[in-house]
Amino acid sequence: MEIRGKAGVITGGGSGIGRATAERLAREGAAVVVADLDQAGGNETVKRIEDAGGKAVFVHADVVKIEDARRMLNTAITKFGRLDILHNNAGIGVGAPGFPDAPPERWHLVVEIDLQAVILGTGLAAPLMQKNGGGVIINTASMAGLYPHRQDAVYGAAKGGVVNFTHSLASWEAERKIRVNCICPGIVDTPLVRKGLEQAEKFGIKSWLPSKMIQPEEIADAIVTLVRDDSLFGCSLEVRPTGRHIVDPRPAPGSRR
C-alpha cells in the first residue's frame, strides 16, 4: 500500500510504540487519528506531528468500549474522509506482583485490552475499510505470544491469542482486500516497560531487562514494512535487537492444510 494520502488510526498513540508509529506514518504522508486514554500524551503526539508538518487528531478512547472504538474509527472518516490503516496497539501487562497474586480484575483487564480490544477494533474497522476498497490492519502482539513468557503468563496468553487471531484472518486479503498482520517485538524501551520495572523492584523482583532493548522507532519501521508490502498478510513479524523474522503460517500452494 502506498501510505501517502491514506488515513490511519493508532490506539495507544500517546506514547511508546503507538507514538513512534503515528509519527512515522505521518512523515510518510498519512493523516493519523491518535487514540488513547492518556489525553496529555495523545495531545503531545498530535502536536509533535503537526509541528513536523503532518496531519493528526486526538480521540480520547477506551479501546474495550464499543462506542469508543466506533468513535475513534469514524473520526478517521469524518476528519480525513477515509480509513485505510488500523494499528491495534494499546496494551498492558499484569505487572507486579504478577499472576496469580495480582487481583483477578487485573488479569481480566489485560485480556480485555490486549486481546478483546484487538478483535473489537478489527471487526468494526473491516466494513469501513471495505467501503474504500480495502485496507491494512496491524496488531501489536509480542514475542511473548510466540514463546513461553514466565514473567507474565496472562500477558503471554493474550498476545498468543492476537497471533492466532491474526493468522486466522489471512483469507481476508482475498475476501475483503484487507491485509491483517501482527508485529511481535522483544522488549521495547517504552514508558510502560520502565514503569513496570519500577513496580517490580518495589516487590523485590529482579530486573528481567536485557542488556539491549529495542527502540520504539525500530518497531515503527517494521510496521511501515507491513503496511507497504502487499505480499504480507496473516503473518507475524518478529522483531529482536538482532533483526527481523517473518513468521508465515500460510500453507504452501497445493497444500491440504
Contacts in CASP RR format, 6 or more apart in sequence:
PFRMAT RR
TARGET T0000
AUTHOR 0000-0000-0000
METHOD contacts of the structure
MODEL  1
MEIRGKAGVITGGGSGIGRATAERLAREGAAVVVADLDQAGGNETVKRIE
DAGGKAVFVHADVVKIEDARRMLNTAITKFGRLDILHNNAGIGVGAPGFP
DAPPERWHLVVEIDLQAVILGTGLAAPLMQKNGGGVIINTASMAGLYPHR
QDAVYGAAKGGVVNFTHSLASWEAERKIRVNCICPGIVDTPLVRKGLEQA
EKFGIKSWLPSKMIQPEEIADAIVTLVRDDSLFGCSLEVRPTGRHIVDPR
PAPGSRR
1 84 0 8 1.000
1 85 0 8 1.000
1 135 0 8 1.000
1 136 0 8 1.000
1 179 0 8 1.000
1 227 0 8 1.000
1 228 0 8 1.000
1 230 0 8 1.000
2 228 0 8 1.000
3 25 0 8 1.000
3 28 0 8 1.000
3 29 0 8 1.000
3 30 0 8 1.000
3 85 0 8 1.000
3 224 0 8 1.000
3 227 0 8 1.000
3 228 0 8 1.000
4 28 0 8 1.000
4 29 0 8 1.000
4 30 0 8 1.000
5 29 0 8 1.000
5 30 0 8 1.000
5 31 0 8 1.000
6 29 0 8 1.000
6 30 0 8 1.000
6 31 0 8 1.000
6 82 0 8 1.000
6 84 0 8 1.000
6 85 0 8 1.000
7 30 0 8 1.000
7 31 0 8 1.000
7 32 0 8 1.000
7 33 0 8 1.000
7 76 0 8 1.000
7 77 0 8 1.000
7 79 0 8 1.000
7 80 0 8 1.000
7 81 0 8 1.000
7 82 0 8 1.000
7 83 0 8 1.000
7 84 0 8 1.000
7 85 0 8 1.000
8 25 0 8 1.000
8 30 0 8 1.000
8 31 0 8 1.000
8 32 0 8 1.000
8 33 0 8 1.000
8 76 0 8 1.000
8 80 0 8 1.000
8 83 0 8 1.000
8 84 0 8 1.000
8 85 0 8 1.000
8 86 0 8 1.000
8 87 0 8 1.000
9 32 0 8 1.000
9 33 0 8 1.000
9 35 0 8 1.000
9 72 0 8 1.000
9 73 0 8 1.000
9 75 0 8 1.000
9 76 0 8 1.000
9 83 0 8 1.000
9 85 0 8 1.000
9 86 0 8 1.000
9 87 0 8 1.000
9 125 0 8 1.000
10 18 0 8 1.000
10 21 0 8 1.000
10 22 0 8 1.000
10 25 0 8 1.000
10 32 0 8 1.000
10 33 0 8 1.000
10 34 0 8 1.000
10 35 0 8 1.000
10 87 0 8 1.000
10 89 0 8 1.000
11 18 0 8 1.000
11 35 0 8 1.000
11 36 0 8 1.000
11 61 0 8 1.000
11 63 0 8 1.000
11 72 0 8 1.000
11 87 0 8 1.000
11 88 0 8 1.000
11 89 0 8 1.000
11 90 0 8 1.000
11 117 0 8 1.000
12 18 0 8 1.000
12 34 0 8 1.000
12 35 0 8 1.000
12 36 0 8 1.000
12 38 0 8 1.000
12 63 0 8 1.000
12 89 0 8 1.000
12 90 0 8 1.000
12 91 0 8 1.000
13 19 0 8 1.000
13 21 0 8 1.000
13 22 0 8 1.000
13 34 0 8 1.000
13 35 0 8 1.000
13 36 0 8 1.000
13 41 0 8 1.000
13 42 0 8 1.000
13 45 0 8 1.000
13 89 0 8 1.000
13 90 0 8 1.000
14 22 0 8 1.000
14 34 0 8 1.000
14 36 0 8 1.000
14 38 0 8 1.000
14 41 0 8 1.000
14 42 0 8 1.000
14 44 0 8 1.000
14 45 0 8 1.000
15 36 0 8 1.000
15 38 0 8 1.000
15 41 0 8 1.000
15 42 0 8 1.000
15 45 0 8 1.000
15 190 0 8 1.000
15 191 0 8 1.000
15 192 0 8 1.000
16 188 0 8 1.000
16 190 0 8 1.000
16 191 0 8 1.000
16 192 0 8 1.000
16 216 0 8 1.000
17 89 0 8 1.000
17 140 0 8 1.000
17 185 0 8 1.000
17 188 0 8 1.000
17 190 0 8 1.000
17 216 0 8 1.000
17 219 0 8 1.000
17 220 0 8 1.000
18 45 0 8 1.000
18 87 0 8 1.000
18 89 0 8 1.000
18 216 0 8 1.000
18 220 0 8 1.000
19 34 0 8 1.000
19 41 0 8 1.000
19 42 0 8 1.000
19 45 0 8 1.000
19 48 0 8 1.000
19 216 0 8 1.000
20 215 0 8 1.000
20 216 0 8 1.000
20 217 0 8 1.000
20 219 0 8 1.000
20 220 0 8 1.000
21 87 0 8 1.000
21 89 0 8 1.000
21 216 0 8 1.000
21 219 0 8 1.000
21 220 0 8 1.000
21 223 0 8 1.000
22 32 0 8 1.000
22 34 0 8 1.000
22 45 0 8 1.000
22 49 0 8 1.000
22 56 0 8 1.000
23 45 0 8 1.000
23 48 0 8 1.000
23 49 0 8 1.000
23 52 0 8 1.000
23 220 0 8 1.000
24 217 0 8 1.000
24 220 0 8 1.000
24 221 0 8 1.000
24 223 0 8 1.000
24 224 0 8 1.000
25 32 0 8 1.000
25 85 0 8 1.000
25 220 0 8 1.000
25 224 0 8 1.000
25 227 0 8 1.000
26 32 0 8 1.000
26 49 0 8 1.000
26 52 0 8 1.000
26 53 0 8 1.000
26 54 0 8 1.000
26 55 0 8 1.000
26 56 0 8 1.000
27 52 0 8 1.000
27 54 0 8 1.000
28 224 0 8 1.000
29 54 0 8 1.000
30 84 0 8 1.000
30 85 0 8 1.000
31 54 0 8 1.000
31 55 0 8 1.000
31 56 0 8 1.000
31 76 0 8 1.000
31 79 0 8 1.000
31 80 0 8 1.000
32 49 0 8 1.000
32 55 0 8 1.000
32 56 0 8 1.000
32 57 0 8 1.000
33 56 0 8 1.000
33 57 0 8 1.000
33 58 0 8 1.000
33 59 0 8 1.000
33 72 0 8 1.000
33 75 0 8 1.000
33 76 0 8 1.000
33 79 0 8 1.000
33 80 0 8 1.000
34 42 0 8 1.000
34 45 0 8 1.000
34 46 0 8 1.000
34 49 0 8 1.000
34 56 0 8 1.000
34 57 0 8 1.000
34 58 0 8 1.000
34 59 0 8 1.000
35 58 0 8 1.000
35 59 0 8 1.000
35 60 0 8 1.000
35 61 0 8 1.000
35 63 0 8 1.000
35 72 0 8 1.000
35 90 0 8 1.000
36 42 0 8 1.000
36 45 0 8 1.000
36 58 0 8 1.000
36 60 0 8 1.000
36 61 0 8 1.000
36 90 0 8 1.000
37 60 0 8 1.000
37 61 0 8 1.000
37 62 0 8 1.000
39 58 0 8 1.000
39 60 0 8 1.000
42 58 0 8 1.000
43 58 0 8 1.000
45 56 0 8 1.000
45 58 0 8 1.000
46 56 0 8 1.000
46 57 0 8 1.000
46 58 0 8 1.000
49 55 0 8 1.000
49 56 0 8 1.000
50 56 0 8 1.000
55 80 0 8 1.000
57 75 0 8 1.000
57 79 0 8 1.000
59 71 0 8 1.000
59 72 0 8 1.000
59 75 0 8 1.000
61 68 0 8 1.000
61 69 0 8 1.000
61 71 0 8 1.000
61 72 0 8 1.000
62 68 0 8 1.000
63 69 0 8 1.000
63 72 0 8 1.000
63 88 0 8 1.000
63 90 0 8 1.000
63 113 0 8 1.000
63 117 0 8 1.000
63 120 0 8 1.000
63 121 0 8 1.000
64 112 0 8 1.000
64 113 0 8 1.000
64 116 0 8 1.000
64 117 0 8 1.000
64 120 0 8 1.000
66 120 0 8 1.000
66 124 0 8 1.000
69 117 0 8 1.000
69 120 0 8 1.000
69 121 0 8 1.000
69 124 0 8 1.000
70 124 0 8 1.000
73 83 0 8 1.000
73 86 0 8 1.000
73 121 0 8 1.000
73 124 0 8 1.000
73 125 0 8 1.000
73 128 0 8 1.000
74 128 0 8 1.000
76 82 0 8 1.000
76 83 0 8 1.000
76 128 0 8 1.000
77 83 0 8 1.000
77 128 0 8 1.000
82 132 0 8 1.000
83 125 0 8 1.000
83 128 0 8 1.000
83 129 0 8 1.000
83 132 0 8 1.000
83 135 0 8 1.000
84 129 0 8 1.000
84 132 0 8 1.000
84 134 0 8 1.000
84 135 0 8 1.000
84 136 0 8 1.000
85 135 0 8 1.000
85 136 0 8 1.000
85 137 0 8 1.000
85 138 0 8 1.000
85 227 0 8 1.000
86 121 0 8 1.000
86 122 0 8 1.000
86 125 0 8 1.000
86 129 0 8 1.000
86 136 0 8 1.000
86 137 0 8 1.000
86 138 0 8 1.000
87 137 0 8 1.000
87 138 0 8 1.000
87 139 0 8 1.000
87 140 0 8 1.000
87 223 0 8 1.000
88 117 0 8 1.000
88 118 0 8 1.000
88 121 0 8 1.000
88 122 0 8 1.000
88 137 0 8 1.000
88 138 0 8 1.000
88 139 0 8 1.000
88 140 0 8 1.000
89 138 0 8 1.000
89 140 0 8 1.000
90 113 0 8 1.000
90 117 0 8 1.000
91 110 0 8 1.000
91 113 0 8 1.000
91 114 0 8 1.000
91 117 0 8 1.000
91 140 0 8 1.000
91 192 0 8 1.000
92 109 0 8 1.000
92 110 0 8 1.000
92 113 0 8 1.000
92 114 0 8 1.000
92 192 0 8 1.000
93 110 0 8 1.000
93 114 0 8 1.000
93 152 0 8 1.000
93 154 0 8 1.000
93 155 0 8 1.000
94 102 0 8 1.000
94 106 0 8 1.000
94 107 0 8 1.000
94 110 0 8 1.000
94 152 0 8 1.000
94 154 0 8 1.000
94 155 0 8 1.000
95 102 0 8 1.000
95 106 0 8 1.000
95 152 0 8 1.000
95 196 0 8 1.000
95 199 0 8 1.000
95 200 0 8 1.000
96 102 0 8 1.000
96 196 0 8 1.000
96 199 0 8 1.000
96 200 0 8 1.000
96 202 0 8 1.000
96 203 0 8 1.000
96 205 0 8 1.000
97 203 0 8 1.000
97 205 0 8 1.000
98 152 0 8 1.000
99 107 0 8 1.000
99 152 0 8 1.000
99 153 0 8 1.000
99 154 0 8 1.000
100 107 0 8 1.000
107 154 0 8 1.000
110 154 0 8 1.000
110 155 0 8 1.000
110 158 0 8 1.000
111 154 0 8 1.000
111 157 0 8 1.000
111 158 0 8 1.000
114 155 0 8 1.000
114 158 0 8 1.000
114 159 0 8 1.000
114 162 0 8 1.000
115 158 0 8 1.000
115 159 0 8 1.000
115 161 0 8 1.000
115 162 0 8 1.000
115 165 0 8 1.000
118 139 0 8 1.000
118 162 0 8 1.000
118 165 0 8 1.000
119 165 0 8 1.000
122 137 0 8 1.000
122 139 0 8 1.000
122 165 0 8 1.000
122 169 0 8 1.000
122 180 0 8 1.000
125 137 0 8 1.000
126 172 0 8 1.000
126 176 0 8 1.000
126 178 0 8 1.000
129 135 0 8 1.000
129 137 0 8 1.000
129 176 0 8 1.000
129 177 0 8 1.000
129 178 0 8 1.000
130 176 0 8 1.000
130 177 0 8 1.000
130 178 0 8 1.000
133 177 0 8 1.000
134 176 0 8 1.000
134 177 0 8 1.000
134 178 0 8 1.000
135 177 0 8 1.000
135 178 0 8 1.000
135 179 0 8 1.000
136 178 0 8 1.000
136 179 0 8 1.000
136 180 0 8 1.000
136 181 0 8 1.000
136 226 0 8 1.000
136 227 0 8 1.000
137 178 0 8 1.000
137 179 0 8 1.000
137 180 0 8 1.000
137 181 0 8 1.000
138 180 0 8 1.000
138 181 0 8 1.000
138 182 0 8 1.000
138 183 0 8 1.000
138 223 0 8 1.000
138 226 0 8 1.000
138 227 0 8 1.000
139 162 0 8 1.000
139 165 0 8 1.000
139 166 0 8 1.000
139 180 0 8 1.000
139 181 0 8 1.000
139 182 0 8 1.000
139 183 0 8 1.000
140 162 0 8 1.000
140 182 0 8 1.000
140 183 0 8 1.000
140 185 0 8 1.000
141 159 0 8 1.000
141 160 0 8 1.000
141 161 0 8 1.000
141 162 0 8 1.000
141 163 0 8 1.000
141 166 0 8 1.000
141 182 0 8 1.000
141 183 0 8 1.000
141 184 0 8 1.000
141 236 0 8 1.000
142 149 0 8 1.000
142 155 0 8 1.000
142 156 0 8 1.000
142 159 0 8 1.000
142 160 0 8 1.000
142 162 0 8 1.000
142 184 0 8 1.000
142 185 0 8 1.000
142 186 0 8 1.000
143 149 0 8 1.000
143 184 0 8 1.000
143 185 0 8 1.000
143 186 0 8 1.000
143 238 0 8 1.000
143 240 0 8 1.000
144 152 0 8 1.000
144 155 0 8 1.000
144 156 0 8 1.000
144 159 0 8 1.000
144 160 0 8 1.000
145 156 0 8 1.000
145 159 0 8 1.000
145 160 0 8 1.000
145 161 0 8 1.000
145 162 0 8 1.000
145 163 0 8 1.000
145 184 0 8 1.000
146 160 0 8 1.000
146 163 0 8 1.000
146 184 0 8 1.000
146 236 0 8 1.000
146 238 0 8 1.000
146 247 0 8 1.000
149 155 0 8 1.000
149 156 0 8 1.000
149 159 0 8 1.000
151 208 0 8 1.000
159 184 0 8 1.000
162 182 0 8 1.000
163 182 0 8 1.000
163 184 0 8 1.000
163 236 0 8 1.000
166 180 0 8 1.000
166 181 0 8 1.000
166 182 0 8 1.000
166 234 0 8 1.000
166 235 0 8 1.000
166 236 0 8 1.000
167 234 0 8 1.000
167 235 0 8 1.000
167 236 0 8 1.000
167 249 0 8 1.000
169 178 0 8 1.000
169 180 0 8 1.000
169 234 0 8 1.000
170 180 0 8 1.000
170 233 0 8 1.000
170 234 0 8 1.000
170 235 0 8 1.000
170 249 0 8 1.000
170 250 0 8 1.000
172 178 0 8 1.000
172 179 0 8 1.000
172 180 0 8 1.000
172 233 0 8 1.000
173 179 0 8 1.000
173 180 0 8 1.000
173 233 0 8 1.000
173 234 0 8 1.000
179 230 0 8 1.000
179 232 0 8 1.000
179 233 0 8 1.000
179 234 0 8 1.000
180 233 0 8 1.000
180 234 0 8 1.000
181 226 0 8 1.000
181 232 0 8 1.000
181 233 0 8 1.000
181 234 0 8 1.000
181 235 0 8 1.000
181 236 0 8 1.000
181 237 0 8 1.000
182 234 0 8 1.000
182 235 0 8 1.000
182 236 0 8 1.000
182 237 0 8 1.000
183 219 0 8 1.000
183 222 0 8 1.000
183 223 0 8 1.000
183 226 0 8 1.000
183 236 0 8 1.000
183 237 0 8 1.000
183 239 0 8 1.000
184 236 0 8 1.000
184 237 0 8 1.000
184 238 0 8 1.000
184 239 0 8 1.000
184 247 0 8 1.000
185 214 0 8 1.000
185 219 0 8 1.000
185 239 0 8 1.000
186 214 0 8 1.000
186 239 0 8 1.000
186 240 0 8 1.000
186 241 0 8 1.000
187 193 0 8 1.000
187 209 0 8 1.000
187 210 0 8 1.000
187 213 0 8 1.000
187 214 0 8 1.000
188 213 0 8 1.000
188 214 0 8 1.000
188 215 0 8 1.000
188 216 0 8 1.000
188 219 0 8 1.000
189 213 0 8 1.000
189 214 0 8 1.000
189 215 0 8 1.000
189 216 0 8 1.000
190 216 0 8 1.000
193 209 0 8 1.000
193 213 0 8 1.000
197 207 0 8 1.000
197 209 0 8 1.000
200 207 0 8 1.000
200 208 0 8 1.000
201 207 0 8 1.000
210 241 0 8 1.000
212 241 0 8 1.000
213 241 0 8 1.000
214 239 0 8 1.000
214 240 0 8 1.000
214 241 0 8 1.000
218 239 0 8 1.000
219 239 0 8 1.000
222 237 0 8 1.000
222 239 0 8 1.000
222 244 0 8 1.000
225 232 0 8 1.000
225 237 0 8 1.000
226 232 0 8 1.000
226 235 0 8 1.000
226 237 0 8 1.000
232 246 0 8 1.000
234 248 0 8 1.000
234 249 0 8 1.000
234 250 0 8 1.000
235 246 0 8 1.000
235 247 0 8 1.000
235 248 0 8 1.000
235 249 0 8 1.000
235 250 0 8 1.000
236 246 0 8 1.000
236 247 0 8 1.000
237 244 0 8 1.000
237 245 0 8 1.000
237 246 0 8 1.000
237 247 0 8 1.000
238 244 0 8 1.000
238 245 0 8 1.000
238 246 0 8 1.000
238 247 0 8 1.000
251 257 0 8 1.000
END
